[in-house]
Amino acid sequence: MINKHFVLLHKADNTFVCCKQLLAGSSTTLEDVDVTMTVDITVGHKIARQAITEGEKVIKYGVSIGSATKDIAFGEHIHMHNMKSDYIASHTRQSRTGE
């Protein structure tokens, strides 16, 4: 555990995983650096443990879970807006009409 909000799952990870929600505007210390959240970070979501450049692998559990689709700053939220899976196509849920 890094602090009461984030955990490092594997020493090779370039992500921290949220274990207690942290709201936008709240600050926390990650590896001796104070970081202010720009968006709400909910349980299970990731933030960058280090700067990740576009195309670089996003590592969680010690393995690649996808690639950055743009540069990601230290402490920035990582999700579908800035990474893609290398293994399955990302999709959105669409409601069905007329059923």
PALORO-902961 format. One record per residue: x, y, z of N, C-alpha, C in turn; residue number from 1. Coordinates in pm, 1 decimal, decimal comma, padded with zeros to 6 digits. Example, Ala and Ser with C-alpha at 12.3 -4.5 7.8 and 13.67 -1.06 7.14 Angstrom:
BEGIN
@n.X:01319,0	n.Y:-00569,0	n.Z:00780,0	ca.X:01230,0	ca.Y:-00450,0	ca.Z:00780,0	c.X:01320,0	c.Y:-00330,0	c.Z:00780,0	seq:1;
@n.X:01285,0	n.Y:-00225,0	n.Z:00708,0	ca.X:01367,0	ca.Y:-00106,0	ca.Z:00714,0	c.X:01290,0	c.Y:00003,0	c.Z:00787,0	seq:2;
END
This chain:
BEGIN
@n.X:00083,6	n.Y:-00117,1	n.Z:00000,0	ca.X:00000,0	ca.Y:00000,0	ca.Z:00000,0	c.X:00089,2	c.Y:00124,9	c.Z:00000,0	seq:1;
@n.X:00058,7	n.Y:00220,2	n.Z:-00085,5	ca.X:00134,9	ca.Y:00343,9	ca.Z:-00094,7	c.X:00086,7	c.Y:00442,9	c.Z:00011,5	seq:2;
@n.X:-00044,5	n.Y:00460,1	n.Z:00021,0	ca.X:-00107,9	ca.Y:00542,0	ca.Z:00123,9	c.X:-00250,6	c.Y:00492,2	c.Z:00137,7	seq:3;
@n.X:-00336,0	n.Y:00564,4	n.Z:00209,1	ca.X:-00471,2	ca.Y:00513,1	ca.Z:00231,0	c.X:-00558,7	c.Y:00516,4	c.Z:00105,4	seq:4;
@n.X:-00510,9	n.Y:00581,8	n.Z:-00001,9	ca.X:-00589,6	ca.Y:00591,9	ca.Z:-00125,3	c.X:-00540,4	c.Y:00503,6	c.Z:-00239,2	seq:5;
@n.X:-00412,6	n.Y:00469,2	n.Z:-00241,5	ca.X:-00357,1	ca.Y:00396,8	ca.Z:-00355,8	c.X:-00269,2	c.Y:00281,0	c.Z:-00313,8	seq:6;
@n.X:-00269,0	n.Y:00179,9	n.Z:-00399,1	ca.X:-00186,2	ca.Y:00061,9	ca.Z:-00377,2	c.X:-00101,4	c.Y:00037,9	c.Z:-00502,6	seq:7;
@n.X:00018,3	n.Y:-00011,8	n.Z:-00481,8	ca.X:00105,1	ca.Y:-00056,4	ca.Z:-00590,9	c.X:00094,9	c.Y:-00207,6	c.Z:-00592,6	seq:8;
@n.X:00040,3	n.Y:-00263,5	n.Z:-00701,2	ca.X:00014,3	ca.Y:-00406,8	ca.Z:-00706,2	c.X:00139,0	c.Y:-00489,7	c.Z:-00735,7	seq:9;
@n.X:00233,7	n.Y:-00432,4	n.Z:-00809,6	ca.X:00356,1	ca.Y:-00504,1	ca.Z:-00847,2	c.X:00467,0	c.Y:-00401,9	c.Z:-00865,1	seq:10;
@n.X:00586,6	n.Y:-00436,0	n.Z:-00824,7	ca.X:00697,1	ca.Y:-00339,6	ca.Z:-00830,3	c.X:00729,0	c.Y:-00292,3	c.Z:-00971,8	seq:11;
@n.X:00689,7	n.Y:-00369,0	n.Z:-01074,4	ca.X:00714,9	ca.Y:-00329,8	ca.Z:-01213,5	c.X:00606,4	c.Y:-00238,3	c.Z:-01270,3	seq:12;
@n.X:00497,2	n.Y:-00218,5	n.Z:-01196,2	ca.X:00384,8	ca.Y:-00138,9	ca.Z:-01246,9	c.X:00421,5	c.Y:00007,8	c.Z:-01265,0	seq:13;
@n.X:00365,3	n.Y:00068,3	n.Z:-01370,5	ca.X:00377,0	ca.Y:00213,3	ca.Z:-01386,9	c.X:00243,5	c.Y:00279,8	c.Z:-01352,3	seq:14;
@n.X:00161,3	n.Y:00206,7	n.Z:-01276,1	ca.X:00031,8	ca.Y:00255,7	ca.Z:-01230,1	c.X:00015,8	c.Y:00230,0	c.Z:-01080,7	seq:15;
@n.X:-00063,4	n.Y:00316,4	n.Z:-01017,4	ca.X:-00115,5	ca.Y:00291,1	ca.Z:-00883,6	c.X:-00264,1	c.Y:00263,8	c.Z:-00901,7	seq:16;
@n.X:-00322,0	n.Y:00183,3	n.Z:-00814,0	ca.X:-00464,6	ca.Y:00153,3	ca.Z:-00820,2	c.X:-00533,1	c.Y:00212,3	c.Z:-00697,5	seq:17;
@n.X:-00645,2	n.Y:00277,8	n.Z:-00720,5	ca.X:-00720,0	ca.Y:00342,5	ca.Z:-00614,0	c.X:-00790,6	c.Y:00238,0	c.Z:-00526,9	seq:18;
@n.X:-00771,6	n.Y:00249,1	n.Z:-00395,8	ca.X:-00839,4	ca.Y:00160,3	ca.Z:-00301,8	c.X:-00934,3	c.Y:00237,3	c.Z:-00208,8	seq:19;
@n.X:-00934,2	n.Y:00370,1	n.Z:-00219,1	ca.X:-01027,6	ca.Y:00455,7	ca.Z:-00145,9	c.X:-01045,4	c.Y:00582,3	c.Z:-00228,3	seq:20;
@n.X:-01170,0	n.Y:00611,7	n.Z:-00264,1	ca.X:-01199,6	ca.Y:00724,6	ca.Z:-00353,0	c.X:-01129,3	c.Y:00852,9	c.Z:-00309,6	seq:21;
@n.X:-01084,4	n.Y:00926,4	n.Z:-00410,4	ca.X:-01021,2	ca.Y:01057,1	ca.Z:-00389,6	c.X:-01086,5	c.Y:01153,7	c.Z:-00488,3	seq:22;
@n.X:-01144,3	n.Y:01260,7	n.Z:-00437,9	ca.X:-01218,5	ca.Y:01354,1	ca.Z:-00521,8	c.X:-01128,2	c.Y:01457,4	c.Z:-00587,4	seq:23;
@n.X:-01175,0	n.Y:01509,6	n.Z:-00700,4	ca.X:-01102,7	ca.Y:01615,8	ca.Z:-00770,7	c.X:-01074,3	c.Y:01729,5	c.Z:-00674,8	seq:24;
@n.X:-00952,1	n.Y:01782,8	n.Z:-00680,1	ca.X:-00910,5	ca.Y:01890,4	ca.Z:-00592,5	c.X:-00842,5	c.Y:01842,3	c.Z:-00465,3	seq:25;
@n.X:-00860,4	n.Y:01713,0	n.Z:-00434,0	ca.X:-00794,8	ca.Y:01656,1	ca.Z:-00316,1	c.X:-00649,7	c.Y:01625,2	c.Z:-00348,2	seq:26;
@n.X:-00566,0	n.Y:01633,4	n.Z:-00245,6	ca.X:-00423,7	ca.Y:01605,1	ca.Z:-00263,3	c.X:-00383,0	c.Y:01481,0	c.Z:-00185,7	seq:27;
@n.X:-00278,8	n.Y:01416,8	n.Z:-00233,2	ca.X:-00220,3	ca.Y:01302,3	ca.Z:-00165,7	c.X:-00071,6	c.Y:01300,0	c.Z:-00198,4	seq:28;
@n.X:00003,7	n.Y:01223,5	n.Z:-00123,0	ca.X:00146,5	ca.Y:01210,0	ca.Z:-00148,5	c.X:00173,9	c.Y:01073,3	c.Z:-00208,0	seq:29;
@n.X:00239,9	n.Y:01072,5	n.Z:-00322,6	ca.X:00276,4	ca.Y:00949,1	ca.Z:-00392,6	c.X:00426,6	c.Y:00949,1	c.Z:-00412,5	seq:30;
@n.X:00494,0	n.Y:00853,4	n.Z:-00351,6	ca.X:00639,1	ca.Y:00841,6	ca.Z:-00361,9	c.X:00707,1	c.Y:00976,2	c.Z:-00336,8	seq:31;
@n.X:00670,2	n.Y:01039,3	n.Z:-00225,5	ca.X:00728,4	ca.Y:01165,2	ca.Z:-00177,9	c.X:00695,1	c.Y:01286,9	c.Z:-00263,4	seq:32;
@n.X:00594,4	n.Y:01276,3	n.Z:-00349,7	ca.X:00551,4	ca.Y:01389,1	ca.Z:-00432,7	c.X:00405,2	c.Y:01418,9	c.Z:-00402,1	seq:33;
@n.X:00374,4	n.Y:01545,1	n.Z:-00372,7	ca.X:00235,3	ca.Y:01585,1	ca.Z:-00351,6	c.X:00165,9	c.Y:01597,7	c.Z:-00486,8	seq:34;
@n.X:00049,1	n.Y:01533,7	n.Z:-00497,1	ca.X:-00027,1	ca.Y:01532,4	ca.Z:-00622,4	c.X:-00170,5	c.Y:01572,8	c.Z:-00592,2	seq:35;
@n.X:-00224,1	n.Y:01663,6	n.Z:-00675,0	ca.X:-00363,6	ca.Y:01704,3	ca.Z:-00663,6	c.X:-00442,6	c.Y:01638,8	c.Z:-00776,3	seq:36;
@n.X:-00551,0	n.Y:01573,5	n.Z:-00741,5	ca.X:-00633,9	ca.Y:01505,0	ca.Z:-00840,8	c.X:-00711,3	c.Y:01607,8	c.Z:-00923,6	seq:37;
@n.X:-00711,5	n.Y:01589,3	n.Z:-01053,8	ca.X:-00783,8	ca.Y:01679,8	ca.Z:-01143,1	c.X:-00924,6	c.Y:01628,8	c.Z:-01172,2	seq:38;
@n.X:-00948,9	n.Y:01501,3	n.Z:-01144,3	ca.X:-01080,6	ca.Y:01438,6	ca.Z:-01159,3	c.X:-01102,4	c.Y:01346,8	c.Z:-01039,5	seq:39;
@n.X:-01227,1	n.Y:01306,5	n.Z:-01017,5	ca.X:-01254,5	ca.Y:01207,8	ca.Z:-00913,6	c.X:-01190,1	c.Y:01075,7	c.Z:-00953,6	seq:40;
@n.X:-01122,4	n.Y:01011,6	n.Z:-00859,4	ca.X:-01062,8	ca.Y:00880,5	ca.Z:-00883,1	c.X:-01137,3	c.Y:00781,7	c.Z:-00793,9	seq:41;
@n.X:-01207,0	n.Y:00688,4	n.Z:-00855,3	ca.X:-01286,8	ca.Y:00592,8	ca.Z:-00780,0	c.X:-01212,0	c.Y:00460,7	c.Z:-00762,4	seq:42;
@n.X:-01259,4	n.Y:00382,7	n.Z:-00668,5	ca.X:-01196,4	ca.Y:00254,7	ca.Z:-00635,3	c.X:-01180,5	c.Y:00168,8	c.Z:-00761,4	seq:43;
@n.X:-01059,9	n.Y:00114,6	n.Z:-00778,3	ca.X:-01029,0	ca.Y:00028,4	ca.Z:-00891,6	c.X:-00968,1	c.Y:00101,1	c.Z:-01010,3	seq:44;
@n.X:-00980,4	n.Y:00234,2	n.Z:-01013,0	ca.X:-00923,0	ca.Y:00310,0	ca.Z:-01124,5	c.X:-00773,7	c.Y:00332,8	c.Z:-01102,8	seq:45;
@n.X:-00703,5	n.Y:00361,6	n.Z:-01211,5	ca.X:-00557,7	ca.Y:00374,7	ca.Z:-01209,6	c.X:-00514,9	c.Y:00518,8	c.Z:-01227,0	seq:46;
@n.X:-00398,3	n.Y:00549,8	n.Z:-01168,1	ca.X:-00328,7	ca.Y:00673,9	ca.Z:-01199,2	c.X:-00183,8	c.Y:00638,0	c.Z:-01232,4	seq:47;
@n.X:-00118,1	n.Y:00728,0	n.Z:-01302,1	ca.X:00018,7	ca.Y:00702,3	ca.Z:-01348,0	c.X:00119,0	c.Y:00713,3	c.Z:-01233,0	seq:48;
@n.X:00202,6	n.Y:00612,7	n.Z:-01219,4	ca.X:00310,5	ca.Y:00612,3	ca.Z:-01120,9	c.X:00430,1	c.Y:00692,8	c.Z:-01171,3	seq:49;
@n.X:00435,3	n.Y:00713,5	n.Z:-01300,0	ca.X:00542,2	ca.Y:00788,8	ca.Z:-01365,7	c.X:00484,3	c.Y:00845,7	c.Z:-01494,2	seq:50;
@n.X:00554,1	n.Y:00936,1	n.Z:-01557,1	ca.X:00509,9	ca.Y:00985,4	ca.Z:-01687,7	c.X:00512,6	c.Y:00868,7	c.Z:-01785,9	seq:51;
@n.X:00406,0	n.Y:00856,5	n.Z:-01864,3	ca.X:00394,5	ca.Y:00750,0	ca.Z:-01964,2	c.X:00375,3	c.Y:00819,2	c.Z:-02098,6	seq:52;
@n.X:00459,7	n.Y:00786,9	n.Z:-02194,6	ca.X:00450,6	ca.Y:00852,6	ca.Z:-02324,8	c.X:00353,7	c.Y:00778,3	c.Z:-02416,9	seq:53;
@n.X:00300,6	n.Y:00851,1	n.Z:-02513,5	ca.X:00210,0	ca.Y:00792,3	ca.Z:-02611,4	c.X:00274,1	c.Y:00668,2	c.Z:-02672,6	seq:54;
@n.X:00200,5	n.Y:00558,7	n.Z:-02677,2	ca.X:00248,6	ca.Y:00433,6	ca.Z:-02733,8	c.X:00315,1	c.Y:00342,1	c.Z:-02631,6	seq:55;
@n.X:00353,1	n.Y:00395,8	n.Z:-02517,0	ca.X:00417,9	ca.Y:00315,2	ca.Z:-02413,1	c.X:00316,0	c.Y:00221,6	c.Z:-02347,2	seq:56;
@n.X:00362,3	n.Y:00105,9	n.Z:-02302,9	ca.X:00276,3	ca.Y:00008,9	ca.Z:-02236,6	c.X:00233,3	c.Y:00058,7	c.Z:-02099,7	seq:57;
@n.X:00108,1	n.Y:00033,7	n.Z:-02065,4	ca.X:00054,7	ca.Y:00059,9	ca.Z:-01931,9	c.X:00064,7	c.Y:-00072,4	c.Z:-01856,7	seq:58;
@n.X:00135,0	n.Y:-00070,8	n.Z:-01744,2	ca.X:00165,8	ca.Y:-00193,2	ca.Z:-01670,3	c.X:00086,7	c.Y:-00197,4	c.Z:-01539,6	seq:59;
@n.X:00013,8	n.Y:-00307,9	n.Z:-01519,5	ca.X:-00062,0	ca.Y:-00334,4	ca.Z:-01397,6	c.X:-00047,2	c.Y:-00482,5	c.Z:-01369,2	seq:60;
@n.X:-00030,9	n.Y:-00522,1	n.Z:-01245,3	ca.X:-00005,2	ca.Y:-00661,4	ca.Z:-01206,2	c.X:00127,6	c.Y:-00711,1	c.Z:-01262,3	seq:61;
@n.X:00216,5	n.Y:-00620,4	n.Z:-01301,6	ca.X:00345,3	ca.Y:-00659,9	ca.Z:-01357,5	c.X:00341,2	c.Y:-00696,3	c.Z:-01504,6	seq:62;
@n.X:00226,7	n.Y:-00676,4	n.Z:-01569,8	ca.X:00213,2	ca.Y:-00709,2	ca.Z:-01712,6	c.X:00144,9	c.Y:-00594,3	c.Z:-01786,4	seq:63;
@n.X:00163,3	n.Y:-00589,2	n.Z:-01916,0	ca.X:00099,7	ca.Y:-00486,9	ca.Z:-01997,7	c.X:-00050,9	c.Y:-00512,5	c.Z:-02004,8	seq:64;
@n.X:-00128,6	n.Y:-00407,3	n.Z:-01979,3	ca.X:-00273,9	ca.Y:-00417,7	ca.Z:-01995,3	c.X:-00322,2	c.Y:-00333,2	c.Z:-02113,6	seq:65;
@n.X:-00229,6	n.Y:-00259,8	n.Z:-02175,7	ca.X:-00264,8	ca.Y:-00176,5	ca.Z:-02289,4	c.X:-00155,1	c.Y:-00078,0	c.Z:-02320,1	seq:66;
@n.X:-00187,9	n.Y:00019,4	n.Z:-02404,1	ca.X:-00091,9	ca.Y:00121,5	ca.Z:-02446,8	c.X:-00153,1	c.Y:00259,8	c.Z:-02430,8	seq:67;
@n.X:-00068,6	n.Y:00355,5	n.Z:-02396,0	ca.X:-00113,4	ca.Y:00494,6	ca.Z:-02384,9	c.X:-00146,0	c.Y:00548,1	c.Z:-02523,7	seq:68;
@n.X:-00260,4	n.Y:00614,0	n.Z:-02536,6	ca.X:-00299,1	ca.Y:00673,8	ca.Z:-02664,3	c.X:-00255,4	c.Y:00820,2	c.Z:-02673,1	seq:69;
@n.X:-00204,2	n.Y:00874,1	n.Z:-02561,3	ca.X:-00145,2	ca.Y:01007,5	ca.Z:-02555,7	c.X:-00054,7	c.Y:01010,5	c.Z:-02433,6	seq:70;
@n.X:00025,3	n.Y:01114,2	n.Z:-02422,0	ca.X:00112,9	ca.Y:01126,5	ca.Z:-02305,4	c.X:00028,8	c.Y:01137,2	c.Z:-02178,2	seq:71;
@n.X:00074,6	n.Y:01069,6	n.Z:-02072,8	ca.X:00005,8	ca.Y:01068,2	ca.Z:-01944,1	c.X:00105,7	c.Y:01116,0	c.Z:-01838,2	seq:72;
@n.X:00069,3	n.Y:01217,9	n.Z:-01763,4	ca.X:00158,0	ca.Y:01274,9	ca.Z:-01661,5	c.X:00152,6	c.Y:01194,0	c.Z:-01531,9	seq:73;
@n.X:00258,2	n.Y:01203,9	n.Z:-01453,2	ca.X:00261,7	ca.Y:01143,1	ca.Z:-01321,1	c.X:00137,0	c.Y:01184,2	c.Z:-01242,6	seq:74;
@n.X:00065,9	n.Y:01087,2	n.Z:-01183,1	ca.X:-00052,7	ca.Y:01115,8	ca.Z:-01103,0	c.X:-00180,8	c.Y:01134,7	c.Z:-01181,2	seq:75;
@n.X:-00173,6	n.Y:01128,1	n.Z:-01313,8	ca.X:-00292,8	ca.Y:01148,3	ca.Z:-01396,9	c.X:-00376,5	c.Y:01021,2	c.Z:-01404,2	seq:76;
@n.X:-00508,1	n.Y:01039,3	n.Z:-01410,2	ca.X:-00602,4	ca.Y:00928,4	ca.Z:-01424,1	c.X:-00576,2	c.Y:00853,9	c.Z:-01554,9	seq:77;
@n.X:-00575,4	n.Y:00722,4	n.Z:-01548,1	ca.X:-00558,3	ca.Y:00638,5	ca.Z:-01667,8	c.X:-00686,6	c.Y:00559,5	c.Z:-01688,2	seq:78;
@n.X:-00745,8	n.Y:00577,3	n.Z:-01805,4	ca.X:-00870,1	ca.Y:00506,4	ca.Z:-01837,7	c.X:-00885,7	c.Y:00508,7	c.Z:-01989,8	seq:79;
@n.X:-01004,0	n.Y:00481,9	n.Z:-02039,8	ca.X:-01026,4	ca.Y:00469,9	ca.Z:-02183,5	c.X:-01000,3	c.Y:00599,1	c.Z:-02260,6	seq:80;
@n.X:-00994,5	n.Y:00712,2	n.Z:-02194,0	ca.X:-00970,1	ca.Y:00839,6	ca.Z:-02263,0	c.X:-00822,4	c.Y:00857,2	c.Z:-02299,6	seq:81;
@n.X:-00732,7	n.Y:00776,7	n.Z:-02238,6	ca.X:-00590,0	ca.Y:00792,5	ca.Z:-02269,4	c.X:-00513,3	c.Y:00660,3	c.Z:-02279,5	seq:82;
@n.X:-00584,9	n.Y:00549,0	n.Z:-02284,7	ca.X:-00520,4	ca.Y:00419,8	ca.Z:-02309,7	c.X:-00615,4	c.Y:00328,7	c.Z:-02385,0	seq:83;
@n.X:-00557,2	n.Y:00229,7	n.Z:-02450,5	ca.X:-00639,0	ca.Y:00129,0	ca.Z:-02520,0	c.X:-00582,2	c.Y:-00007,7	c.Z:-02486,7	seq:84;
@n.X:-00671,1	n.Y:-00105,1	n.Z:-02485,7	ca.X:-00628,5	ca.Y:-00242,3	ca.Z:-02463,8	c.X:-00553,6	c.Y:-00291,0	c.Z:-02586,5	seq:85;
@n.X:-00449,1	n.Y:-00366,7	n.Z:-02565,8	ca.X:-00377,9	ca.Y:-00428,9	ca.Z:-02677,4	c.X:-00438,6	c.Y:-00564,2	c.Z:-02712,7	seq:86;
@n.X:-00538,6	n.Y:-00606,7	n.Z:-02637,9	ca.X:-00588,6	ca.Y:-00743,6	ca.Z:-02650,7	c.X:-00733,0	c.Y:-00753,1	c.Z:-02695,5	seq:87;
@n.X:-00817,4	n.Y:-00659,6	n.Z:-02653,3	ca.X:-00957,3	ca.Y:-00662,6	ca.Z:-02694,8	c.X:-00998,0	c.Y:-00523,4	c.Z:-02741,5	seq:88;
@n.X:-01089,4	n.Y:-00519,2	n.Z:-02832,2	ca.X:-01137,3	ca.Y:-00390,4	ca.Z:-02882,1	c.X:-01216,2	c.Y:-00319,6	c.Z:-02773,5	seq:89;
@n.X:-01192,5	n.Y:-00191,2	n.Z:-02758,2	ca.X:-01272,8	ca.Y:-00111,5	ca.Z:-02664,9	c.X:-01405,8	c.Y:-00082,9	c.Z:-02731,8	seq:90;
@n.X:-01509,9	n.Y:-00078,7	n.Z:-02652,7	ca.X:-01641,8	ca.Y:-00050,2	ca.Z:-02706,6	c.X:-01722,1	c.Y:00024,7	c.Z:-02601,9	seq:91;
@n.X:-01832,6	n.Y:00078,4	n.Z:-02643,8	ca.X:-01922,5	ca.Y:00145,5	ca.Z:-02550,7	c.X:-02052,6	c.Y:00069,4	c.Z:-02548,1	seq:92;
@n.X:-02119,5	n.Y:00082,7	n.Z:-02438,3	ca.X:-02250,6	ca.Y:00019,4	ca.Z:-02426,4	c.X:-02352,9	c.Y:00107,4	c.Z:-02496,5	seq:93;
@n.X:-02436,3	n.Y:00044,6	n.Z:-02575,7	ca.X:-02541,1	ca.Y:00118,5	ca.Z:-02643,4	c.X:-02673,8	c.Y:00052,6	c.Z:-02607,6	seq:94;
@n.X:-02771,8	n.Y:00134,9	n.Z:-02576,5	ca.X:-02902,1	ca.Y:00078,3	ca.Z:-02544,5	c.X:-02970,9	c.Y:00036,7	c.Z:-02672,5	seq:95;
@n.X:-03046,6	n.Y:-00068,6	n.Z:-02659,4	ca.X:-03123,6	ca.Y:-00115,1	ca.Z:-02773,1	c.X:-03260,4	c.Y:-00049,0	c.Z:-02768,6	seq:96;
@n.X:-03309,2	n.Y:-00010,4	n.Z:-02882,8	ca.X:-03440,5	ca.Y:00051,4	ca.Z:-02888,6	c.X:-03532,8	c.Y:-00037,2	c.Z:-02970,3	seq:97;
@n.X:-03659,1	n.Y:-00023,4	n.Z:-02943,4	ca.X:-03758,0	ca.Y:-00095,6	ca.Z:-03021,3	c.X:-03775,7	c.Y:-00239,7	c.Z:-02979,0	seq:98;
@n.X:-03728,5	n.Y:-00276,8	n.Z:-02861,8	ca.X:-03747,3	ca.Y:-00415,8	ca.Z:-02817,2	c.X:-03848,3	c.Y:-00422,6	c.Z:-02708,3	seq:99;
END
